[in-house]
Structure formats: C-alpha cells, structure tokens
Amino acid sequence: MKRRFLMTGFLIAALALGGCSNVGNKTSNDKKAAQTQSTNKESPDERVIEDLGVKYKMPESWEKIGVDGVLAGENEMSFSFICPDDAKELAELSKKIDENKVENKGKKDKADEDKLMNLYMEKIKNIGSIVRLDKSDAQKILKSDEYSKYSKKDKVGEMNNYVYYFVYNEKIDDSNLSEASKAEVKNIEKSINEFKNSIKPVDPSKIKSNKKDEKASEETIKGTISFKSKTIQGKNIDSSIFKDNKLTMINIWGTTCMPCIDEMPELQELSKEVKGKGVNVLGIVADTPDEDNEALAKSILDKKGVKFDNVIPDKELHEWIIKNVKGTPTTIFVDKDGKIVGSALVGSASKDEYNAKIDEVLKSIK
C-alpha cells in the first residue's frame, strides 16, 4: 500500500512549531512514541519496536532535530528528518494553502498542493532503514533495486529465522538545503555509527508491555470555543449546541492519528453513557476542511460505528486549533457558554479515565 502524505497546515505547523511531529522537542517525541501502538521502552533512552522485533537508542543529535522513525511495512523501519528552518518554510507555505482551503470550504488548489508536496519531498532527508529479512533470501533482497540507493548494508543481528540490517548512506544528500540545515545534516551523519551500534534484535514475547500504564497527560488550555459550520455528515451545526448540556467533552482528532482512531469505539460507548449526566460528546476533525480528509473521516467514523457529531472547523475554530492544540488526540471540556473548563487531556485514554475526568470537571462547574 502506498504511503499517504497529508500536507495540511495543522500537521505541518505541528511539525515546525510543536506537537505530534515536534521538531527539536524530546518530551513531545517521547509522547509520540508512547502513542504509537507498536512502540515500547525498556529504558528512558531505549525504544523497542515490537512489530519489528528490534530495539535502538536515538542519538541526542537526532532527538534534537526531530528524526522520526516510521514503519514502512511489516519488515522495515525508515528514518528521516526535516531541518527546523526548512520545516518553518514548509509550515508557512502550508499555512497559506490551508487558509485558502478554509476560505474555500475545503476545496483544494491542485497547483498549490503540488507545490507544497514538491517542496516537502525536496526538504525531507532520508537517513536509512532497519530491515528484517528472512535468512534464506536476505542477500538476494539486499541486491534488489529497492535497496540499490544505499551504499552501506550492515548486518546488526539475528533472531530466530531473521537477520537484521541497517541500510544507509554515510553521506546524506544535503542539496537544496540552507547552510544552517547543512550543518544539522553533518551532526546527523556523525551519529550514524552510534545509532547503528545501538540496534539490537529483541524477542517481542519477552517484552514487558507498558501500554496499560500509558495515560493521557493533562495540559492547561484556555479560551472559548465558537464555530458555525457543518458536521462530517453535512449537517449544519454551531456552538449554540453547548447550551443543551451541562458539559460538552470535545475530542480533537486527525485522520492519520491511529491512537485517535483506536479509541473511537470507547468514545461512542462513553457518549451514550454520559448523557444521563447532562454531558455531550463532540468530535472535531483537526485536519479538515479538506475534500480528501473529509471523505476519509466519514469512512473512519462509519467503520468505527461513531454516531456522535464530528465537526469540520470553520475559519475561527481552525485558527484556534492551530494556535492551541499541539497534537492529537486532545480532549477539552466546555460549559454551556463554550468556555473551556478543567484541564485538557493530551493523548488517548480509556473510557473509565474519560468518565473520571468528566466527573471531576462536573464537580468544578456546579
């Protein structure tokens, strides 16, 4: 399946300024790892990728610049980055395009989208990949066209019937980068061997999972939520709906956020259970308005059986999200007037955790 790139202002702004894809923020990167379903940690600096059966330590220079590891299929994890100043350039262009889409109610300008995609592909730089191969045909695969772009193919371990390699180039292509970005690339290159030497195969069955211990973090977000828009299903909706309930729980999510999608069935159950408390559950799809993302969001909601309303942000709400929401999922609570009450939950949570938070906030507004 082809990888799907979403070049929306919300996501690119997050890349440059903080959040899910934060550049240069170790704490945020740790939160991201905690939200990735296949990722675990054996120590504060060590990451374990259960699906791949491998563990590694990210060099400090890589953490600083926001190097990201992405599973590219069941047998490979690729590592890439965008330098901070280049990410800001992307964010500025994406913001302009995104503002135009909001003004045009989600309609795209293909020329602008192509320009952004071309700039993104120009600026993102590949470091290399951890590859898991069957011992019987490893050499054949490594000699294939797929891996011909890598000059180095170093074995990093074996486990069961698999052999693990780190494939990379000692010299990263720094063409089309600023001088400041080229300096960042050199720091990445200096740590390639450090990273390679940290890679070790690991038996997933022997990993003590910490998923049950993961909890959403609390964050103070202030303001008043106001909008006049439509739901993903095309129904007119505005913030006057807040007056119908003591409290509204608003779950802000994105169409490429797997933790967001995974928690939807429990959110649907929660939405039915809390009605008796005078509480309504509402979704906001952060990476809309956008024609493709709206269609994808509708498909996701249908498949997950979600019945509660999910809002496409209007201009005012969209700008509020860009300014205040650092990552998805983020869940906030508002009173009858749309004023945010209590603290926000950043990250996915269980139905029981959301219920407990609702009870806490309800007590504060009585």
Secondary structure, DSSP 4 states (H G I P E B T S, - for coil): --------HHHHHHHHHSSTT-SS-HHHHHHHHHHSTTEEEEETTEEEETTTTEEEE--HHHHHHT-EEEE-STTEEEEEE--HHHHHHHHHHHHHHHHHHHHTTT---HHHHHHHHHHHHHH-EEEEEEEEEEGGGHHHHHTSGGGTT-SEEEEEEEETTEEEEEEE-SS---TT--HHHHHHHHHHHHTHHHHHHH-EE--GGG----GGG--PEEE----B---EEEETTS-EEEGGGGGGSSEEEEEEE-TT-HHHHHTHHHHHHHHHHGGGGTEEEEEEETT-S-HHHHHHHHHHHHHHT--S-EEEP-HHHHHHHHHH--SSSEEEEE-TTSBB-S-EEES---HHHHHHHHHHHHHHH-
